[in-house]
Amino acid sequence: MPVHDSETHDQELLQLKQAAWQDVLELFEGDEAVARDWIGHPRLFLGNVAPECLLKTQADIVRLQRYIQQIQLGIVP
C-alpha cells in the first residue's frame, strides 16, 4: 500500500522536530531540564517567540536550527 503524501509530509516533519530537539539538547550538553526550560521561553532574536513555537513547519524548524547554530558559533547570546 503506497504511503500518502500527507503521511510522508507528517513523517518528515516529525523527523525534523526530533532533529531540532536533539540540537537543543546538544546545546545544553544533554541537560533535558534546562533544554525544556530554554525551548519554552521567548527569545529576543526569534522575535520574542518561544523556540517551541517554531516546531510547526519545516521552514520554522530550519529557522530554529540556524538560530541554534548561531548560538553555538557565538554569533547571538
C-alpha positions in Angstrom: 0.0 0.0 0.0 1.5 3.3 -1.0 2.2 6.0 1.5 0.1 9.1 1.0 1.8 12.5 0.5 0.3 13.8 3.8 1.7 10.8 5.7 5.1 11.3 4.1 5.0 15.0 5.0 4.0 14.3 8.6 6.8 11.8 8.9 9.4 14.2 7.5 8.1 17.0 9.9 8.4 14.6 12.8 12.0 13.7 11.9 12.8 17.4 11.6 11.3 18.1 15.0 13.3 15.3 16.5 16.5 16.6 14.9 15.8 20.1 16.2 15.2 18.7 19.7 18.5 16.9 19.5 20.2 20.2 18.6 18.6 21.8 21.6 19.8 19.0 23.9 23.3 19.2 22.4 23.3 23.0 23.0 22.8 22.3 26.7 25.1 19.3 26.8 22.2 16.8 27.3 20.6 18.6 30.3 16.9 18.0 29.4 15.5 20.2 32.2 17.5 23.2 31.0 16.7 22.4 27.4 12.9 22.2 28.1 13.1 25.5 30.0 15.0 27.2 27.2 12.7 26.0 24.4 9.6 27.2 26.3 10.6 30.8 26.8 10.5 33.6 24.2 13.8 34.6 22.7 14.6 38.1 21.5 16.5 37.0 18.4 13.4 35.0 17.4 11.1 38.0 17.5 10.2 37.3 21.2 8.8 33.9 20.2 9.5 30.7 22.2 11.5 28.2 20.2 8.9 25.5 20.7 6.5 27.7 18.6 8.9 27.1 15.7 8.2 23.4 15.6 5.2 23.6 13.3 6.5 24.0 9.8 9.7 22.9 8.0 10.7 26.5 7.4 10.4 27.4 11.0 12.3 24.3 12.2 15.1 25.3 9.8 15.0 28.8 11.3 15.3 27.4 14.8 18.2 25.2 13.8 20.0 28.2 12.2 19.4 30.1 15.5 20.9 27.2 17.5 23.9 27.2 15.1 24.4 30.9 15.6 24.4 30.4 19.4 27.0 27.6 19.1 29.2 29.9 17.0 28.8 32.7 19.5 27.0 35.0 17.0 24.0 35.5 19.2 23.7 35.2 23.0 
